């Protein structure tokens, strides 16, 4: 047997107030930003692509003079890695 639960006005107000206390699990950052609060700036991703909005990684790789998963490390002149 299943019970039918009909929410009351006070229980709905409680749920709404709890929802406002909890931060969103994921914020959709604008292009060029990433991180939990979107305050970090994307690195130098190749071909003008944007970084992953969660962790800042560049899925398409880095521009020629940059390296690292977030393309935020400048290559040395003698370093020919891509």
Backbone as CSV, one residue per row, in Angstrom:
resi,resn,N_x,N_y,N_z,CA_x,CA_y,CA_z,C_x,C_y,C_z
1,UNK,0.840,-1.165,0.000,0.000,0.000,0.000,0.893,1.239,0.000
2,UNK,0.574,2.224,-0.812,1.330,3.467,-0.906,0.531,4.596,-0.279
3,UNK,1.232,5.453,0.399,0.568,6.606,0.996,0.719,7.803,0.071
4,UNK,-0.303,8.574,-0.019,-0.271,9.795,-0.816,0.077,10.951,0.115
5,UNK,1.188,11.635,-0.195,1.616,12.751,0.636,1.262,14.040,-0.087
6,UNK,0.466,14.846,0.567,0.082,16.134,0.003,0.837,17.207,0.767
7,UNK,1.713,17.946,0.071,2.510,18.950,0.777,1.636,20.089,1.283
8,UNK,1.980,20.562,2.445,1.285,21.717,3.004,2.044,22.976,2.631
9,UNK,1.439,24.099,2.853,2.097,25.362,2.527,3.394,25.517,3.313
10,UNK,3.411,25.129,4.573,4.625,25.283,5.384,5.741,24.362,4.899
11,UNK,5.418,23.144,4.458,6.469,22.243,3.970,7.037,22.748,2.654
12,UNK,6.216,23.341,1.811,6.719,23.906,0.557,7.626,25.098,0.827
13,UNK,7.260,25.937,1.786,8.111,27.073,2.134,9.452,26.609,2.680
14,UNK,9.466,25.530,3.461,10.704,24.984,3.994,11.606,24.488,2.871
15,UNK,11.032,23.758,1.911,11.820,23.247,0.780,12.396,24.397,-0.011
16,UNK,11.612,25.410,-0.273,12.112,26.560,-1.027,13.217,27.284,-0.278
17,UNK,13.110,27.417,1.032,14.151,28.100,1.792,15.437,27.278,1.826
18,UNK,15.333,25.960,1.921,16.518,25.096,1.906,17.201,25.170,0.544
19,UNK,16.439,25.197,-0.533,17.027,25.278,-1.863,17.821,26.566,-2.028
20,UNK,17.377,27.644,-1.439,18.092,28.917,-1.553,19.365,28.943,-0.720
21,UNK,19.473,28.096,0.292,20.670,28.055,1.124,21.802,27.287,0.470
22,UNK,21.479,26.332,-0.368,22.489,25.480,-1.000,22.987,26.130,-2.278
23,UNK,24.306,26.232,-2.455,24.829,26.785,-3.700,24.586,25.812,-4.847
24,UNK,24.509,26.305,-6.062,24.323,25.395,-7.207,25.528,24.465,-7.333
25,UNK,25.282,23.261,-7.826,26.360,22.288,-7.983,27.307,22.676,-9.108
26,UNK,26.796,23.339,-10.129,27.637,23.711,-11.258,27.175,25.060,-11.782
27,UNK,28.085,25.967,-11.929,27.781,27.267,-12.503,28.307,27.250,-13.922
28,UNK,27.471,27.608,-14.877,27.902,27.630,-16.268,28.631,28.944,-16.523
29,UNK,29.952,28.875,-16.564,30.772,30.065,-16.733,30.613,30.642,-18.135
30,UNK,30.808,31.942,-18.213,30.835,32.565,-19.529,32.122,32.156,-20.233
31,UNK,32.128,32.299,-21.547,33.288,31.912,-22.352,34.536,32.627,-21.857
32,UNK,35.598,31.859,-21.644,36.869,32.419,-21.197,37.115,32.276,-19.702
33,UNK,36.120,31.797,-18.967,36.283,31.611,-17.535,36.026,30.164,-17.140
34,UNK,36.552,29.770,-15.992,36.309,28.414,-15.498,36.447,28.391,-13.992
35,UNK,36.099,27.277,-13.411,36.226,27.078,-11.975,34.886,27.148,-11.270
36,UNK,34.926,26.846,-9.996,33.711,26.769,-9.188,32.928,28.083,-9.189
37,UNK,33.645,29.197,-9.170,32.975,30.501,-9.169,33.259,31.307,-10.436
38,UNK,33.817,30.648,-11.439,34.095,31.258,-12.758,35.087,32.414,-12.683
39,UNK,35.931,32.449,-11.680,36.875,33.557,-11.535,38.233,33.262,-12.158
40,UNK,38.465,32.031,-12.557,39.742,31.696,-13.201,39.627,31.931,-14.703
41,UNK,40.724,32.359,-15.307,40.742,32.693,-16.727,41.373,31.557,-17.520
42,UNK,40.738,31.195,-18.622,41.264,30.130,-19.488,42.648,30.500,-19.999
43,UNK,43.444,29.454,-20.277,44.779,29.645,-20.834,44.714,29.897,-22.334
44,UNK,45.740,29.457,-23.025,45.910,29.733,-24.452,45.601,28.476,-25.268
45,UNK,44.323,28.134,-25.351,43.896,26.946,-26.104,44.087,27.176,-27.600
46,UNK,44.348,26.086,-28.324,44.620,26.190,-29.759,43.373,26.544,-30.558
47,UNK,43.613,27.139,-31.708,42.576,27.463,-32.692,41.424,28.277,-32.119
48,UNK,41.691,29.067,-31.094,40.658,29.919,-30.524,39.562,29.188,-29.775
49,UNK,39.796,27.911,-29.450,38.787,27.157,-28.713,38.785,27.588,-27.250
50,UNK,37.679,27.349,-26.576,37.581,27.707,-25.160,37.945,26.508,-24.299
51,UNK,38.350,26.799,-23.090,38.737,25.733,-22.176,37.499,25.084,-21.548
52,UNK,37.746,23.960,-20.904,36.709,23.272,-20.150,36.288,24.182,-19.009
53,UNK,35.002,24.438,-18.871,34.515,25.420,-17.903,34.568,24.930,-16.462
54,UNK,34.883,23.651,-16.276,34.999,23.110,-14.934,36.446,23.133,-14.440
55,UNK,37.371,22.585,-15.257,38.755,22.455,-14.791,39.775,23.283,-15.573
56,UNK,39.358,23.984,-16.615,40.255,24.858,-17.360,41.138,24.170,-18.374
57,UNK,40.967,22.863,-18.562,41.814,22.142,-19.521,41.429,22.528,-20.952
58,UNK,42.389,22.378,-21.851,42.176,22.678,-23.263,42.111,21.373,-24.045
59,UNK,40.912,20.884,-24.332,40.772,19.586,-25.000,41.399,19.535,-26.383
60,UNK,41.534,20.680,-27.058,42.111,20.685,-28.403,43.602,20.979,-28.405
61,UNK,44.190,21.096,-27.217,45.618,21.384,-27.131,45.888,22.869,-26.975
62,UNK,47.178,23.202,-27.012,47.612,24.578,-26.729,48.074,25.308,-27.982
63,UNK,48.064,26.628,-27.888,48.685,27.438,-28.921,50.177,27.131,-28.944
64,UNK,50.829,27.469,-30.010,52.215,27.081,-30.263,53.185,27.366,-29.117
65,UNK,53.132,28.482,-28.468,54.119,28.849,-27.440,53.700,28.477,-26.023
66,UNK,52.625,27.678,-25.869,52.095,27.374,-24.547,52.016,25.883,-24.315
67,UNK,52.043,25.470,-23.043,51.986,24.050,-22.710,51.271,23.835,-21.380
68,UNK,51.066,22.568,-21.018,50.373,22.196,-19.794,48.916,21.876,-20.087
69,UNK,48.256,21.173,-19.182,46.865,20.787,-19.420,45.937,21.996,-19.571
70,UNK,46.299,23.117,-18.962,45.482,24.328,-19.078,46.128,25.373,-19.983
71,UNK,47.211,24.980,-20.644,47.916,25.871,-21.579,48.239,27.221,-20.940
72,UNK,48.733,27.158,-19.714,49.037,28.384,-18.990,50.519,28.507,-18.638
73,UNK,51.321,27.617,-19.223,52.768,27.659,-18.988,53.473,27.996,-20.301
74,UNK,54.246,29.065,-20.278,54.974,29.508,-21.464,56.126,28.541,-21.737
75,UNK,56.282,28.122,-22.989,57.387,27.252,-23.375,58.683,28.043,-23.397
76,UNK,59.775,27.361,-23.049,61.098,27.958,-23.198,61.428,28.011,-24.686
77,UNK,62.299,28.916,-25.067,62.707,29.046,-26.459,63.251,27.735,-27.032
78,UNK,63.989,26.976,-26.208,64.589,25.738,-26.675,63.682,24.535,-26.596
79,UNK,62.512,24.657,-26.017,61.580,23.551,-25.860,60.698,23.443,-27.103
80,UNK,60.783,22.319,-27.806,60.030,22.150,-29.050,58.846,21.213,-28.899
81,UNK,58.426,20.941,-27.661,57.243,20.097,-27.448,55.996,20.859,-27.857
82,UNK,54.991,20.120,-28.304,53.712,20.774,-28.666,52.663,20.470,-27.667
